[in-house]
Amino acid sequence: METIVDNSKYFTYITTKTILFMEGYKYDREQNLNNPFDEKLMKISESMSFALPKYKAYNFVGGAQITSYAKLKQWLLELRGREDAVEHLEYTVRKAELEIEMDKESKEFITDPKRKEMIDLTVADKLIDLRKFKRNLRDAYRERQGFIELIKEFLETEEAILPDGTKLIDVFGNPELEEKYEHEYWTVRMAKQAMLDMISYGRIGTGNLDSILMMEPEQQKQVLTLASAYTISIDRNINHLMTQATTNNYSIEESLKNQLKLDNSNKIETEKLL
């Protein structure tokens, strides 16, 4: 092997005629890693799933919605999106596999060593894409199943039953009921946004106020009434918590640690603001 080191440019050229012209170039990760632990880290990163965690889907996808109707609607929307992703990725994986097979077959009719090597490099590159597609497909399957489980668990709760005993899932596909619960959702959502403005700035912001004024007068009244009630209630709760914090005779850090102990049977119960 002939090795030329150029210190002025801080890199090393390694040339091997046997590799370049007989065997072809092949990526070898081990040559670029310092020790076996580095290789272990690489394998862990490659085996991990980066699918949306169920906790995040529950608390920050569904939990971001204010009403039960909106929560279920969002989860159904996410489920549909995952199904589209699964179907698309299955076709993408198969197309990539066919392209690789066709490239390999075309190599049989080529005699030029350089052209053969170019096909080998193209196949190697496409295999990387195929690997990524399969990972994405695996994560899409996992996310799709996660939303199915979330929806099924939710439908077994009292939150999925309407006051008249109707199942919330039956609302979808009924335009009249959908319109009713959309109206309810936007009333509560705008009330929450107005409340957050009032808590933070002492008044309703221009953007939220403009949206509220687009509603019918009766709905405007409902929004502002709810916003005022929320503001008073939350302000009272915040003041109470602040009073408790200032009267504790131990540090804030200790208090937080005690509240975060998952195995503490006497942990402080917290309530959602909305």
C-alpha positions as CSV (number, residue, x, y, z in Angstrom):
1,M,0.0,0.0,0.0
2,E,1.3,3.4,-0.9
3,T,0.6,6.2,1.6
4,I,1.2,9.9,1.1
5,V,0.8,12.3,4.0
6,D,0.4,16.0,3.3
7,N,0.9,17.8,6.6
8,S,0.2,21.2,5.1
9,K,-3.4,20.3,4.4
10,Y,-3.8,18.1,7.4
11,F,-5.1,15.0,5.7
12,T,-3.9,11.7,4.3
13,Y,-4.2,10.3,0.9
14,I,-4.4,6.5,0.8
15,T,-4.2,4.9,-2.6
16,T,-4.3,1.2,-3.4
17,K,-4.4,0.1,-7.0
18,T,-5.7,-3.3,-5.9
19,I,-8.7,-1.8,-4.2
20,L,-9.4,0.8,-6.9
21,F,-9.1,-1.3,-10.0
22,M,-9.7,-4.9,-9.0
23,E,-12.0,-5.1,-6.0
24,G,-13.6,-1.7,-6.1
25,Y,-14.1,0.8,-3.3
26,K,-16.0,-0.4,-0.3
27,Y,-16.8,1.7,2.8
28,D,-15.3,0.3,6.0
29,R,-16.6,2.0,9.1
30,E,-14.2,0.3,11.5
31,Q,-11.3,2.2,9.9
32,N,-12.8,5.5,11.0
33,L,-13.7,4.5,14.6
34,N,-11.3,4.8,17.5
35,N,-12.3,1.8,19.6
36,P,-14.9,-1.0,20.1
37,F,-17.1,1.2,22.2
38,D,-17.5,3.7,19.3
39,E,-18.7,0.8,17.2
40,K,-21.2,-0.2,20.0
41,L,-22.6,3.3,20.0
42,M,-23.0,3.2,16.2
43,K,-25.0,-0.1,16.5
44,I,-27.2,1.3,19.2
45,S,-28.0,4.4,17.2
46,E,-28.8,2.2,14.1
47,S,-31.1,-0.1,16.1
48,M,-33.1,2.6,17.9
49,S,-36.5,3.6,16.8
50,F,-37.3,7.3,16.5
51,A,-41.0,6.8,16.2
52,L,-43.3,9.2,18.0
53,P,-43.5,8.0,21.6
54,K,-46.9,7.1,23.0
55,Y,-46.4,9.5,25.9
56,K,-45.8,12.3,23.5
57,A,-48.8,11.4,21.3
58,Y,-51.0,11.2,24.3
59,N,-49.9,14.4,26.1
60,F,-48.8,16.7,23.4
61,V,-50.8,15.6,20.3
62,G,-54.1,14.6,21.9
63,G,-53.5,16.6,25.1
64,A,-53.0,19.8,23.1
65,Q,-56.6,19.6,22.2
66,I,-59.1,21.1,24.6
67,T,-62.3,19.1,24.1
68,S,-62.7,15.3,23.9
69,Y,-64.1,15.7,20.4
70,A,-61.0,17.6,19.2
71,K,-58.7,15.1,20.9
72,L,-60.3,12.1,19.2
73,K,-60.4,14.0,15.9
74,Q,-56.7,14.8,16.1
75,W,-55.8,11.2,16.8
76,L,-57.9,10.0,13.9
77,L,-56.2,12.5,11.7
78,E,-52.8,11.3,12.9
79,L,-53.8,7.7,12.3
80,R,-54.8,8.5,8.7
81,G,-51.5,10.2,8.1
82,R,-49.6,7.2,9.4
83,E,-51.6,4.9,7.2
84,D,-50.7,7.0,4.1
85,A,-47.0,6.9,5.2
86,V,-47.0,3.2,5.6
87,E,-48.6,2.6,2.2
88,H,-46.2,5.1,0.5
89,L,-43.1,3.6,2.2
90,E,-44.1,0.0,1.2
91,Y,-44.2,1.1,-2.4
92,T,-40.9,3.1,-2.0
93,V,-39.2,0.1,-0.5
94,R,-40.3,-2.2,-3.3
95,K,-39.2,0.3,-6.0
96,A,-35.8,0.6,-4.4
97,E,-35.4,-3.2,-4.3
98,L,-36.3,-3.4,-8.0
99,E,-33.9,-0.6,-9.0
100,I,-31.1,-2.4,-7.2
101,E,-31.9,-5.7,-8.9
102,M,-32.0,-4.0,-12.3
103,D,-28.7,-2.3,-11.7
104,K,-27.0,-5.6,-10.7
105,E,-28.4,-7.3,-13.8
106,S,-27.2,-4.5,-16.1
107,K,-23.6,-5.1,-14.8
108,E,-23.5,-8.5,-16.6
109,F,-23.4,-6.8,-20.0
110,I,-20.6,-4.3,-19.2
111,T,-17.0,-5.0,-19.7
112,D,-15.4,-1.7,-18.8
113,P,-14.0,-2.1,-15.2
114,K,-14.7,1.6,-14.4
115,R,-18.3,1.3,-15.5
116,K,-18.7,-1.9,-13.4
117,E,-17.3,-0.1,-10.4
118,M,-19.7,2.8,-11.0
119,I,-22.6,0.4,-10.9
120,D,-21.3,-1.2,-7.7
121,L,-21.1,2.3,-6.1
122,T,-24.6,3.1,-7.3
123,V,-26.0,-0.1,-5.9
124,A,-24.2,0.5,-2.6
125,D,-25.7,4.0,-2.4
126,K,-29.2,2.7,-3.2
127,L,-28.8,0.1,-0.5
128,I,-28.2,3.0,2.0
129,D,-31.5,4.6,0.8
130,L,-33.2,1.2,1.1
131,R,-32.0,0.8,4.6
132,K,-33.4,4.3,5.5
133,F,-36.7,3.5,3.8
134,K,-37.1,0.3,5.8
135,R,-36.3,2.1,9.1
136,N,-38.9,4.8,8.3
137,L,-41.4,2.1,7.4
138,R,-40.7,0.3,10.7
139,D,-41.3,3.6,12.6
140,A,-44.4,4.3,10.6
141,Y,-45.8,0.8,11.6
142,R,-45.0,1.5,15.2
143,E,-46.6,5.0,15.2
144,R,-49.7,3.7,13.4
145,Q,-50.2,1.0,16.0
146,G,-49.6,3.5,18.8
147,F,-52.4,5.7,17.6
148,I,-54.7,2.7,17.2
149,E,-54.0,1.8,20.8
150,L,-54.5,5.3,22.1
151,I,-57.9,5.6,20.3
152,K,-59.1,2.2,21.6
153,E,-58.0,3.0,25.1
154,F,-59.7,6.4,24.9
155,L,-63.0,5.0,23.6
156,E,-63.2,2.8,26.7
157,T,-63.2,5.9,29.0
158,E,-66.1,8.0,30.2
159,E,-64.7,10.9,28.3
160,A,-65.7,9.1,25.0
161,I,-69.4,9.0,26.1
162,L,-71.5,12.0,25.5
163,P,-74.0,13.3,28.1
164,D,-76.9,11.6,26.3
165,G,-75.1,8.3,26.2
166,T,-74.0,8.5,22.6
167,K,-70.6,7.3,21.8
168,L,-68.3,10.1,20.8
169,I,-66.9,8.1,17.8
170,D,-70.4,8.1,16.3
171,V,-70.2,11.9,16.0
172,F,-67.8,11.5,13.0
173,G,-69.7,11.2,9.8
174,N,-72.7,13.1,11.2
175,P,-72.4,16.6,9.8
176,E,-74.9,18.1,12.2
177,L,-73.1,16.8,15.3
178,E,-69.7,17.6,13.9
179,E,-70.7,21.2,13.4
180,K,-72.1,21.3,17.0
181,Y,-68.9,20.1,18.6
182,E,-66.7,22.2,16.3
183,H,-68.6,25.2,17.6
184,E,-68.0,24.0,21.2
185,Y,-64.3,23.4,20.5
186,W,-63.6,26.9,19.1
187,T,-65.5,28.5,22.0
188,V,-63.4,26.8,24.6
189,R,-60.1,27.2,22.6
190,M,-60.5,30.9,22.1
191,A,-61.5,31.3,25.7
192,K,-58.2,29.5,26.7
193,Q,-56.1,31.7,24.4
194,A,-57.8,34.8,25.7
195,M,-57.2,33.7,29.3
196,L,-53.5,33.1,28.6
197,D,-53.2,36.6,27.2
198,M,-54.9,38.0,30.3
199,I,-52.7,36.0,32.7
200,S,-49.5,37.0,30.8
201,Y,-50.2,40.6,29.7
202,G,-53.3,41.7,31.5
203,R,-55.4,42.1,28.4
204,I,-56.5,40.0,25.3
205,G,-53.9,40.3,22.5
206,T,-54.8,41.8,19.2
207,G,-54.7,38.5,17.2
208,N,-57.0,36.6,19.6
209,L,-59.3,39.5,20.0
210,D,-59.6,39.8,16.2
211,S,-60.5,36.1,16.0
212,I,-63.1,36.4,18.7
213,L,-64.8,39.4,17.0
214,M,-65.2,37.2,13.9
215,M,-67.6,35.0,15.8
216,E,-71.3,35.5,16.3
217,P,-72.2,37.9,19.2
218,E,-73.6,35.1,21.4
219,Q,-70.4,33.0,20.9
220,Q,-68.3,36.1,21.7
221,K,-70.1,36.4,25.0
222,Q,-69.5,32.8,25.8
223,V,-65.8,33.1,25.0
224,L,-65.3,36.2,27.1
225,T,-67.3,34.8,30.0
226,L,-65.2,31.6,30.0
227,A,-62.0,33.5,29.7
228,S,-62.8,35.7,32.7
229,A,-63.7,32.7,34.8
230,Y,-60.6,30.8,33.8
231,T,-58.4,33.9,34.5
232,I,-59.8,34.4,38.0
233,S,-59.6,30.7,38.9
234,I,-56.0,30.2,37.6
235,D,-54.8,33.4,39.1
236,R,-56.1,32.3,42.5
237,N,-54.4,28.9,42.1
238,I,-51.1,30.4,41.1
239,N,-51.2,32.8,44.1
240,H,-51.9,29.8,46.4
241,L,-49.0,27.8,45.0
242,M,-46.7,30.8,45.3
243,T,-47.7,31.2,48.9
244,Q,-47.0,27.6,49.6
245,A,-43.6,27.8,47.9
246,T,-42.5,30.8,50.0
247,T,-43.6,29.3,53.3
248,N,-41.8,26.0,52.9
249,N,-38.7,25.7,55.1
250,Y,-36.7,23.7,52.7
251,S,-35.1,24.6,49.3
252,I,-37.0,24.7,46.0
253,E,-34.6,22.0,44.7
254,E,-35.6,19.6,47.5
255,S,-39.3,20.3,47.0
256,L,-39.0,19.5,43.3
257,K,-37.1,16.3,43.9
258,N,-39.7,15.2,46.4
259,Q,-42.5,15.9,43.9
260,L,-40.8,14.0,41.1
261,K,-40.2,10.8,43.0
262,L,-42.3,8.3,41.1
263,D,-42.4,5.8,44.0
264,N,-43.6,8.3,46.5
265,S,-47.1,7.2,47.6
266,N,-47.7,10.6,49.2
267,K,-46.7,12.7,46.2
268,I,-48.6,16.0,45.8
269,E,-51.5,15.7,43.4
270,T,-51.7,18.3,40.7
271,E,-54.7,19.4,38.7
272,K,-54.7,20.4,35.1
273,L,-55.5,24.1,34.7
274,L,-58.0,23.4,31.9
